[in-house]
Amino acid sequence: MRRLTFLFLVLSMLSPAPGARAAVLVHMPLDDLIRNADLVVRAKVLSSQAFREGDDGHIYTRHTLAVSEYLKGKGDGQLRVVTMGGEMGDVGQLIPGEARLVPGEEAVLCLAAARADYVVFNMGQGKFAMSLDGEDLVLEQQLKGIRFAGQKSAPAAIRMPLSEFRGVVQKVAE
């Protein structure tokens, strides 16, 4: 519960000022991302639907995912993830640093429970895009739009084969 409260506190403080181009976060090493996530999944984005919640006027997007593998945790074949920002009609809202999920893409996500849905844990730090490198599936952390507090230069994005990532998850989740 403390972790979820901290996550929402961080997210609420990240509503960028007009003209802002980056979210400022504390860098979280891979072991900590995995340890603090409720779920780590390999999933394909099936659909995305933008919505407004409350009177603040902010746009959110609810994504439906088909889970092909639970690396940490257990669940059904589908789950929903909510991200900040999105497009409704001719109005769009971009949240720097937030994970971007696009229908049709497959990724590995570190997720935190939030009400009936999930959020990507620690924004873009918790998303790992998948690509094929020869015959190997490779994951790469998505850090676009994120600046890290107290660091003069950004840490390198994590890039590793999916098989190696699975091993890290098993070791940390023990």
C-alpha positions in Angstrom: 0.0 0.0 0.0 2.9 2.4 0.8 4.4 1.7 -2.6 1.1 2.5 -4.4 0.6 5.7 -2.4 4.2 6.7 -3.2 3.5 6.0 -6.9 0.4 8.1 -7.0 2.2 10.9 -5.1 5.0 10.9 -7.7 2.6 10.8 -10.6 0.4 13.6 -9.2 3.5 15.8 -8.9 4.5 15.1 -12.5 1.7 17.1 -14.2 4.1 19.2 -16.3 3.9 22.9 -16.5 3.1 24.4 -20.0 6.1 23.9 -22.2 7.6 21.2 -20.1 9.5 18.6 -22.1 10.5 16.1 -19.5 9.4 14.4 -16.3 11.9 14.4 -13.5 12.1 11.1 -11.7 14.5 9.3 -9.4 16.4 6.7 -11.4 15.4 3.2 -10.4 17.7 0.2 -11.1 16.2 -2.8 -12.8 16.2 -5.0 -9.6 14.2 -2.3 -7.8 11.7 -1.9 -10.7 11.0 -5.6 -10.6 10.9 -5.9 -6.8 8.4 -3.0 -6.5 6.2 -4.0 -9.4 3.1 -6.0 -8.6 3.3 -7.7 -12.0 5.9 -8.1 -14.8 4.3 -9.2 -18.0 5.0 -9.7 -21.7 1.9 -8.5 -23.5 0.5 -7.1 -26.7 -1.6 -4.0 -26.8 -5.0 -4.9 -28.3 -6.8 -1.5 -28.0 -6.6 1.9 -26.5 -9.5 4.2 -25.4 -9.0 7.8 -24.1 -11.3 9.2 -21.3 -11.5 12.0 -18.8 -11.9 11.4 -15.1 -13.1 14.0 -12.6 -13.3 17.7 -13.1 -9.6 18.3 -13.7 -9.8 18.0 -17.5 -6.9 15.6 -17.7 -7.0 12.9 -20.3 -6.1 9.3 -19.6 -6.0 6.3 -21.8 -7.1 2.8 -20.9 -5.3 0.0 -22.8 -6.4 -3.6 -23.1 -3.5 -6.0 -23.2 -3.3 -9.7 -24.2 -0.8 -11.2 -21.8 1.4 -13.9 -23.3 3.6 -14.4 -20.3 3.6 -13.5 -16.6 7.2 -13.1 -15.6 6.2 -12.0 -12.1 2.8 -12.5 -10.6 -0.2 -14.3 -12.0 -3.4 -13.3 -13.7 -5.8 -13.8 -16.6 -5.0 -13.6 -20.3 -6.1 -10.0 -20.5 -5.6 -7.0 -18.3 -6.1 -3.2 -18.5 -3.5 -0.5 -18.1 -4.2 3.2 -17.7 -1.7 5.8 -18.8 -1.8 9.6 -18.4 -2.4 11.5 -21.6 -4.1 10.6 -24.8 -6.3 12.0 -27.6 -10.0 12.7 -27.5 -11.4 14.2 -30.7 -9.2 17.1 -31.6 -7.7 17.5 -28.1 -4.5 15.8 -27.1 -2.5 15.7 -23.9 1.1 14.5 -23.8 2.7 13.7 -20.5 6.5 13.7 -20.9 8.1 10.5 -19.4 4.8 8.5 -19.4 4.9 5.1 -21.0 3.4 5.1 -24.5 1.4 2.0 -25.4 0.4 1.6 -29.1 -2.2 -0.9 -30.3 -0.4 -3.8 -32.0 2.9 -3.4 -30.2 4.4 -6.0 -27.8 6.4 -5.0 -24.8 7.5 -6.2 -21.3 5.9 -4.0 -18.6 6.5 -3.6 -14.9 3.0 -2.9 -13.5 1.5 -1.5 -10.3 -2.1 -2.2 -9.2 -4.3 0.9 -9.3 -8.0 0.5 -8.5 -9.4 -2.0 -10.9 -6.6 -1.4 -13.5 -2.8 -1.2 -13.5 -0.4 1.5 -14.3 3.1 1.2 -15.7 5.4 1.3 -12.7 7.6 4.4 -12.6 6.3 5.7 -15.9 8.5 5.1 -18.9 11.1 3.3 -16.8 8.8 0.4 -16.5 8.3 -0.2 -20.2 10.7 -2.3 -22.3 10.1 -2.3 -26.0 10.7 -5.6 -27.8 12.7 -6.0 -31.0 14.3 -8.9 -32.9 18.1 -8.9 -33.1 18.9 -11.8 -35.4 17.0 -14.7 -33.8 17.0 -13.1 -30.3 14.2 -11.1 -28.7 15.8 -8.0 -27.2 14.2 -5.6 -24.6 15.1 -1.9 -24.4 13.9 0.4 -21.7 12.0 3.5 -22.9 13.4 6.6 -21.3 12.3 9.3 -23.7 11.0 12.4 -22.0 12.5 11.5 -18.6 15.2 13.4 -16.7 16.7 12.0 -13.6 16.9 14.0 -10.4 20.4 14.5 -9.1 22.2 13.2 -12.2 24.0 15.4 -14.7 23.6 12.8 -17.5 21.0 10.3 -18.1 21.8 6.7 -17.2 21.9 4.3 -20.1 18.7 2.6 -21.0 18.6 -1.0 -20.1 19.0 -3.3 -23.2 19.2 -7.1 -22.8 17.9 -10.3 -24.4 14.5 -11.4 -23.1 16.0 -14.7 -21.8 18.5 -12.7 -19.6 15.6 -10.5 -18.4 13.7 -13.6 -17.3 16.7 -14.7 -15.3 16.9 -11.3 -13.5 13.1 -11.5 -12.7 13.5 -15.0 -11.3 16.5 -14.0 -9.1 14.8 -10.8 -7.8 11.4 -12.3 -7.2 12.7 -15.2 -5.1 
